[in-house]
Amino acid sequence: MDSLNVLLFLHIFGVVIFLGNIVTAAFWKVRADMKRDPEFIHHTVKNIMLADFLFTLPGLILIIVSGILMSVQSGYSMMTFNWLTLSIFLFVLTGILWLAILIPIQRSMIRHSSCAIDNGIISNKYRRASRYWAIFGIAATLLPVVILYMMVTKTF
């Protein structure tokens, strides 16, 4: 197996754990909110944050490192507008959404859900943070799906 195939495997593996964790986190978050149990919600949002560090971040690192190495080995141009440069732009946009919006919202949900355990009431602050997490989370999930499509099809 040559180095390009190893890099391709690592890249695809990174995409699988990256996207898989994002989709799985949304599933468990929706399930927790539907249950309306403050302790279960708190446990879930804390574990979503933990899973981001255990799966999303390593997936992200694999995607970036293997992607850069593959593009260099394959001779893809970074100076023209093509599927790769658009993918990189969308990937950076996704990262900005996560760092600037979603991670602070996740911390807010953890804080508000902790208070909900103490008083037994899920606050409007938690619900608002949860709603924003869903809205921006959908955007931050759809962007990598578009990138995945471009990665597979290399349409332009």
C-alpha positions, 0 to 999 in steps of 0.5 A: 500500500503506497503512502497516498492510499494510507493518507486517503484511508486516514482522511476518510477515517477522519471524515467518518469520525468527524461527521459521525460524532456530529450527527450522533451528538445531535441525535442524543441532544434531541433525545435528551431534550425530548425527555425533559429530565434536567439531570439527563439533559445535563449528563448528555450535554456534558458528554457531547462536549467530551465527545467533541474532544475525543472524536470531533477534534481527532477527526478534524486533525486527521482531515487537515493533516492527511488532506494537506499531505494528499493535496501536496503529493497529488499536485492540486493547485491551491492558487485557483478556484476549484473544489479543493479551495472551496472545500477548504473555505467551507471547512474554515467557515465550519471551524469558525462556527464551532469555535465562535458560536457552538462551543460557547453555546455548549458551555452555556447549555452545560451551565444552565442544565446544571442549574436545572438539576438544582431547581428541577426546572429547565430554564428559558435560558437553556431552551434559548441556548439549545435552540441556537445550538440546533440552528447553528449546529445544522449549518455546521453539519451541512457544510461538511456534508457539502464538502464530503460531496465535493471531495467524492465528486470533485465536480470542478 
